[in-house]
Amino acid sequence: MTKIKHVLGISGGKDSAALAIYLSDTYPDLEVEYYSCDTGKELDETYQLVRNLEVYLGKSIKVLKAAENSMEDPFDHFLSVYGGYLPSSMARWCTKKLKLDPFEKYIAGDEPVVSYVGIRGDEDREGYISKKSNIQSIFPFRK
């Protein structure tokens, strides 16, 4: 029987943190792997939130970084790659290169994956849904 991998990304915001606490408290036997994508430009408060969650959850949160072989932090690396062009809502290279690509690399393979996403029901935006058929995104706070 194939084991399902359960993952939850910690963005540094209140919704992903609340979802991590909710899953941990409500489903204590569910083995969730927590990860966070570090752009190299996170606020000190984001790093503190990740440390606080590790204590609360009793588990480490895996830190994913893009451009692992670069001498620059991930954001500065891709800022250089894109010729100093800053990301925007129309050119979302930051999200793609610093968050989504490291996530896809992290869950490489064909094993079934359930990705929990902390988007609330009152938010008017879509969450990332992988094009890989083995990854199912679930939005528990949308209900």
Wavefront OBJ file of the C-alpha trace (Angstrom):
o trace
v 0.000 0.000 0.000
v 1.355 3.413 -1.003
v 1.795 5.884 1.813
v 0.299 9.341 1.329
v 2.592 12.257 2.114
v 0.846 15.166 3.876
v 2.514 18.591 3.577
v 1.741 22.122 4.705
v 3.668 25.223 3.702
v 4.272 27.847 6.367
v 4.298 31.241 4.656
v 4.889 33.340 7.741
v 1.317 34.608 7.743
v -1.454 33.968 10.221
v -3.496 31.643 8.003
v -0.810 29.000 7.379
v 0.223 29.175 11.041
v -3.401 28.765 12.163
v -3.846 25.829 9.792
v -0.712 24.125 11.148
v -2.004 24.506 14.720
v -5.503 23.383 13.692
v -4.243 20.229 11.954
v -1.901 19.408 14.822
v -4.590 19.850 17.469
v -7.492 18.311 15.525
v -5.637 15.433 13.853
v -2.697 14.661 16.166
v -2.058 11.285 14.499
v -1.808 12.768 11.002
v 1.852 12.849 9.969
v 2.226 16.265 8.375
v 5.532 17.503 6.990
v 5.851 21.249 7.417
v 8.008 23.373 5.142
v 8.739 27.032 4.574
v 10.256 28.688 1.507
v 12.939 31.199 2.448
v 13.357 33.976 -0.112
v 16.341 35.421 1.741
v 14.315 38.571 2.385
v 11.933 37.367 5.094
v 11.193 39.596 8.059
v 12.749 38.646 11.404
v 9.185 38.066 12.613
v 8.721 35.372 9.959
v 11.772 33.456 11.149
v 10.538 33.826 14.744
v 7.099 32.511 13.778
v 8.698 29.439 12.189
v 10.751 28.816 15.358
v 7.666 29.295 17.561
v 5.649 26.870 15.440
v 8.422 24.278 15.649
v 8.176 24.445 19.432
v 4.375 24.275 19.438
v 4.181 21.459 16.882
v 7.095 19.532 18.350
v 8.542 19.088 14.851
v 11.045 20.822 12.677
v 9.912 22.846 9.700
v 11.990 22.113 6.627
v 13.347 25.273 5.031
v 13.377 25.230 1.231
v 15.585 27.635 -0.714
v 15.742 28.342 -4.408
v 19.083 28.947 -6.148
v 20.884 26.714 -3.671
v 24.211 26.960 -5.514
v 24.204 30.735 -5.807
v 26.463 32.951 -3.733
v 23.545 35.404 -3.388
v 20.386 34.956 -1.370
v 17.547 33.530 -3.490
v 15.725 36.836 -4.088
v 18.871 38.699 -5.130
v 19.912 35.800 -7.363
v 16.667 35.913 -9.346
v 16.565 39.713 -9.312
v 19.893 39.517 -11.167
v 18.616 36.780 -13.484
v 15.631 38.990 -14.394
v 17.857 42.024 -15.021
v 16.763 43.958 -11.952
v 13.111 43.696 -12.935
v 11.091 43.604 -9.711
v 8.263 41.086 -9.351
v 4.690 42.349 -9.629
v 1.179 40.986 -9.915
v 1.707 40.822 -13.672
v 5.214 39.298 -13.540
v 5.163 36.891 -10.595
v 8.660 35.498 -10.921
v 9.121 35.793 -7.168
v 6.288 33.390 -6.383
v 7.238 30.992 -9.176
v 10.989 30.884 -8.608
v 11.168 31.306 -4.825
v 8.072 29.402 -3.652
v 6.490 27.137 -6.279
v 9.629 25.704 -7.903
v 11.216 24.753 -4.536
v 7.886 23.166 -3.499
v 7.725 21.094 -6.692
v 11.333 20.003 -6.171
v 10.598 19.103 -2.522
v 7.749 16.798 -3.479
v 9.497 15.280 -6.484
v 8.454 11.771 -7.350
v 5.184 9.999 -7.985
v 4.026 9.234 -4.445
v 0.594 10.620 -3.564
v 0.773 13.990 -1.807
v -1.904 15.984 -0.009
v -0.972 19.651 0.260
v -2.914 21.646 2.860
v -3.252 25.337 2.036
v -4.297 28.041 4.492
v -6.548 30.181 2.304
v -9.712 31.373 4.042
v -13.193 31.180 2.569
v -13.478 34.971 2.464
v -10.325 35.404 0.388
v -10.870 36.165 -3.261
v -7.872 34.342 -4.678
v -6.904 30.952 -5.907
v -4.262 28.843 -4.252
v -1.570 27.009 -6.140
v -2.709 23.739 -7.625
v 0.100 21.612 -9.001
v -0.179 20.228 -12.500
v 1.241 16.945 -11.222
v -1.511 14.347 -10.978
v -0.217 12.860 -7.715
v -0.655 16.119 -5.751
v -4.013 17.038 -4.264
v -4.466 20.510 -2.768
v -6.920 20.862 0.106
v -8.162 24.172 1.495
v -9.658 23.348 4.937
v -10.453 26.983 5.849
v -12.529 27.523 2.705
v -15.347 25.476 4.221
l 1 2 3 4 5 6 7 8 9 10 11 12 13 14 15 16 17 18 19 20 21 22 23 24 25 26 27 28 29 30 31 32 33 34 35 36 37 38 39 40 41 42 43 44 45 46 47 48 49 50 51 52 53 54 55 56 57 58 59 60 61 62 63 64 65 66 67 68 69 70 71 72 73 74 75 76 77 78 79 80 81 82 83 84 85 86 87 88 89 90 91 92 93 94 95 96 97 98 99 100 101 102 103 104 105 106 107 108 109 110 111 112 113 114 115 116 117 118 119 120 121 122 123 124 125 126 127 128 129 130 131 132 133 134 135 136 137 138 139 140 141 142 143
